Amino acid sequence: MHSSNEKTLTERIEQRRQARTLPRFIAVEGPIGAGKTSLAKRLAMTFGYDLLLEQADDNPFLTRFYQDPARYALQTELFFLFQRADQLRQIQQQDLFAGPRIADFLIDKNRLFAQVTLDEDEFELYRNVDDHLTLDAPQPDLVIYLQAPAQVLRQRISRRGNDFEQGIQSDYLDRLSNAYTEFFHFYDRAPLLIVNAAEIDLVNHDRDYQQLVSELLDIRSGRHYFNPRPLVG
């Protein structure tokens, strides 16, 4: 049985759909452990949108990178760069962005990880390769940035138990979290919803999720913040 809140939210979504004011392309972003893929999947079900996911498990260098970052950083980042370029070409060829969709990554942040993991010479090589790929990525109608401190990210990574992620170093999570904060501090290419995801559960707690969806339905432009107080007791 659906709650009255769920019915009201569904009605609002349908009203927006009929008025053609729903965002047709939503990108969910955040560092490892923030919950972006899980949220993207749930949003896709709620809105009836297609789902476009980053394929991190396909990177053969990723496990080795977490074990020895200095040795495998360049191979790891170049693989992801070429992978995203291939995804984007397939999307453009199939004209998939003609239909509404949810993605769990933002093409614009390609260099964010590279700046964290590569030394100066490696990053210069990476930047040159990236420049020559000339990715013409469509801009989202809405970006959702899930923000959480490195300690929370570490706890969630440990809890979900993916073997290849257990070697992630705390220092790497700190630097990555800071890089995301800086990136989105200056981001202005699409409407942005910054979510304090430290103490809420957008996947398993319906109230948290419904509040988020209600918030994003009213966003048309600019920068917005979602910082609900967790329930006590």
C-alpha positions as CSV (number, residue, x, y, z in Angstrom):
1,M,0.0,0.0,0.0
2,H,1.3,3.4,-0.9
3,S,1.4,6.3,1.7
4,S,-0.4,9.5,1.0
5,N,3.0,11.2,0.7
6,E,4.0,8.7,-2.1
7,K,0.7,9.4,-3.9
8,T,1.2,13.1,-3.7
9,L,4.7,12.9,-5.0
10,T,3.6,10.7,-7.8
11,E,0.9,13.2,-8.7
12,R,3.5,16.0,-8.7
13,I,5.8,14.1,-11.0
14,E,3.0,13.4,-13.4
15,Q,2.0,17.1,-13.4
16,R,5.5,18.1,-14.2
17,R,5.7,15.4,-16.9
18,Q,2.5,16.7,-18.5
19,A,3.8,20.3,-18.3
20,R,7.1,19.2,-19.7
21,T,9.0,20.7,-16.8
22,L,10.7,17.5,-15.6
23,P,14.5,17.5,-16.0
24,R,15.1,15.1,-18.9
25,F,18.7,14.4,-18.1
26,I,19.8,14.0,-14.5
27,A,23.4,13.3,-13.4
28,V,24.2,12.0,-9.9
29,E,27.7,12.6,-8.7
30,G,29.8,12.1,-5.6
31,P,33.0,10.3,-4.3
32,I,33.3,6.6,-3.8
33,G,30.8,5.4,-1.2
34,A,28.5,8.4,-1.4
35,G,25.7,6.3,-2.9
36,K,25.4,7.8,-6.4
37,T,24.8,4.6,-8.3
38,S,22.1,3.4,-5.8
39,L,20.4,6.8,-6.0
40,A,20.6,6.9,-9.8
41,K,18.9,3.5,-10.0
42,R,16.1,4.5,-7.6
43,L,15.5,7.8,-9.4
44,A,15.4,6.0,-12.8
45,M,12.6,3.7,-11.4
46,T,10.7,6.6,-9.9
47,F,10.7,8.7,-13.1
48,G,10.6,5.9,-15.6
49,Y,13.9,7.0,-17.1
50,D,16.6,5.0,-18.8
51,L,19.8,4.4,-16.8
52,L,23.4,5.1,-17.8
53,L,26.0,3.7,-15.4
54,E,29.7,4.1,-15.1
55,Q,31.3,0.7,-15.7
56,A,34.1,0.8,-13.0
57,D,34.2,-3.0,-12.7
58,D,35.4,-3.3,-16.3
59,N,38.6,-1.4,-15.5
60,P,41.3,-4.2,-15.3
61,F,43.7,-1.8,-13.5
62,L,41.4,-0.6,-10.7
63,T,42.2,-3.3,-8.1
64,R,45.9,-2.9,-8.7
65,F,45.5,0.8,-8.5
66,Y,44.0,0.6,-5.0
67,Q,46.9,-1.7,-3.9
68,D,49.7,0.4,-5.5
69,P,48.3,3.9,-6.6
70,A,51.6,5.4,-7.7
71,R,52.3,2.5,-10.1
72,Y,48.9,2.0,-11.7
73,A,47.3,5.5,-11.6
74,L,48.0,6.5,-15.2
75,Q,46.8,3.2,-16.7
76,T,43.6,3.4,-14.5
77,E,42.8,7.0,-15.4
78,L,43.5,6.5,-19.2
79,F,41.2,3.4,-19.2
80,F,38.4,5.4,-17.6
81,L,38.9,8.2,-20.1
82,F,38.8,6.0,-23.1
83,Q,35.8,4.1,-21.6
84,R,33.8,7.3,-21.2
85,A,34.7,8.4,-24.7
86,D,33.4,5.1,-26.1
87,Q,30.2,5.4,-24.1
88,L,29.7,8.9,-25.3
89,R,30.2,7.9,-28.9
90,Q,27.7,5.1,-28.6
91,I,25.2,7.4,-27.0
92,Q,25.6,10.0,-29.8
93,Q,25.4,7.3,-32.5
94,Q,22.2,5.9,-31.0
95,D,20.9,9.3,-30.1
96,L,20.1,8.0,-26.7
97,F,19.9,11.4,-25.1
98,A,16.8,12.1,-27.1
99,G,15.0,10.3,-24.3
100,P,15.0,11.1,-20.6
101,R,17.7,9.4,-18.5
102,I,19.6,9.2,-15.3
103,A,23.4,8.8,-15.2
104,D,25.7,8.1,-12.2
105,F,28.5,10.2,-13.6
106,L,29.3,13.5,-15.1
107,I,31.6,13.7,-18.1
108,D,32.8,17.1,-17.0
109,K,34.6,15.7,-14.0
110,N,36.9,13.5,-16.1
111,R,40.0,15.3,-14.9
112,L,39.0,15.4,-11.2
113,F,40.3,11.9,-10.4
114,A,43.3,12.4,-12.6
115,Q,44.3,15.5,-10.7
116,V,44.1,13.5,-7.4
117,T,46.0,10.4,-8.6
118,L,48.6,11.5,-11.2
119,D,51.9,13.2,-10.8
120,E,52.7,16.4,-12.8
121,D,54.1,14.7,-15.9
122,E,51.5,12.0,-15.9
123,F,48.7,14.6,-15.6
124,E,50.2,16.6,-18.5
125,L,50.0,13.5,-20.7
126,Y,46.5,12.7,-19.5
127,R,45.4,16.3,-20.3
128,N,46.8,16.1,-23.8
129,V,45.0,12.9,-24.5
130,D,41.8,14.3,-23.1
131,D,42.1,17.4,-25.2
132,H,42.5,15.4,-28.4
133,L,39.5,13.2,-27.7
134,T,37.2,16.3,-27.9
135,L,34.3,14.9,-26.0
136,D,31.2,16.8,-26.8
137,A,29.1,15.7,-23.9
138,P,25.5,16.9,-23.5
139,Q,24.9,19.0,-20.4
140,P,22.5,17.7,-17.8
141,D,19.3,19.5,-16.9
142,L,20.1,18.8,-13.2
143,V,23.2,17.6,-11.3
144,I,22.8,16.0,-7.9
145,Y,26.1,16.1,-5.9
146,L,26.1,13.7,-2.9
147,Q,28.5,15.1,-0.3
148,A,29.8,13.2,2.8
149,P,33.0,13.3,4.8
150,A,35.8,10.8,4.2
151,Q,35.1,8.9,7.4
152,V,31.5,8.2,6.3
153,L,32.7,7.2,2.9
154,R,35.1,4.7,4.5
155,Q,32.4,3.2,6.6
156,R,30.1,2.7,3.7
157,I,32.8,1.2,1.5
158,S,33.6,-1.3,4.3
159,R,29.9,-2.1,4.8
160,R,29.2,-2.8,1.2
161,G,32.1,-5.3,1.1
162,N,33.4,-5.0,-2.5
163,D,36.7,-6.8,-2.3
164,F,38.5,-4.5,-4.8
165,E,37.5,-1.4,-2.8
166,Q,38.8,-2.6,0.6
167,G,42.4,-1.5,-0.3
168,I,41.4,2.1,-0.8
169,Q,43.6,4.3,1.4
170,S,42.2,6.9,3.8
171,D,44.5,9.5,2.4
172,Y,43.1,8.9,-1.1
173,L,39.5,9.3,0.2
174,D,40.4,12.6,1.9
175,R,42.0,14.0,-1.2
176,L,39.2,12.8,-3.4
177,S,36.5,14.2,-1.2
178,N,38.3,17.6,-1.1
179,A,38.7,17.5,-4.9
180,Y,34.9,17.0,-5.3
181,T,34.2,19.8,-2.9
182,E,36.4,22.2,-4.9
183,F,35.1,21.0,-8.3
184,F,31.4,21.6,-7.3
185,H,32.2,24.9,-5.5
186,F,33.0,26.3,-9.0
187,Y,30.5,24.2,-11.1
188,D,27.9,26.3,-12.9
189,R,27.2,24.5,-16.2
190,A,23.9,23.1,-15.0
191,P,21.4,23.5,-12.1
192,L,23.0,21.9,-9.1
193,L,21.6,20.3,-6.0
194,I,24.2,19.7,-3.3
195,V,23.0,17.0,-0.9
196,N,24.4,16.5,2.6
197,A,24.4,12.7,2.4
198,A,26.3,12.0,5.7
199,E,23.3,11.2,7.9
200,I,20.5,10.2,5.6
201,D,19.8,7.0,3.6
202,L,18.3,7.8,0.2
203,V,18.0,4.2,-0.8
204,N,16.5,2.4,2.2
205,H,14.6,5.3,4.0
206,D,11.6,6.4,2.0
207,R,11.1,9.6,3.9
208,D,14.7,10.8,3.0
209,Y,14.2,9.8,-0.6
210,Q,10.8,11.4,-0.9
211,Q,12.1,14.7,0.5
212,L,14.9,14.7,-2.0
213,V,12.6,14.1,-5.0
214,S,10.2,16.8,-3.8
215,E,13.1,19.2,-3.6
216,L,14.5,18.5,-7.1
217,L,11.0,18.8,-8.7
218,D,11.1,22.6,-8.0
219,I,14.6,23.2,-9.3
220,R,14.9,25.1,-12.6
221,S,18.2,26.9,-12.3
222,G,21.0,27.9,-9.9
223,R,22.5,26.2,-6.9
224,H,20.5,24.5,-4.2
225,Y,21.2,22.7,-0.9
226,F,19.4,19.7,0.6
227,N,20.3,19.3,4.3
228,P,17.5,17.6,6.1
229,R,17.8,16.8,9.8
230,P,17.8,13.1,10.5
231,L,14.9,11.6,12.5
232,V,15.7,11.0,16.2
233,G,14.6,7.9,18.0
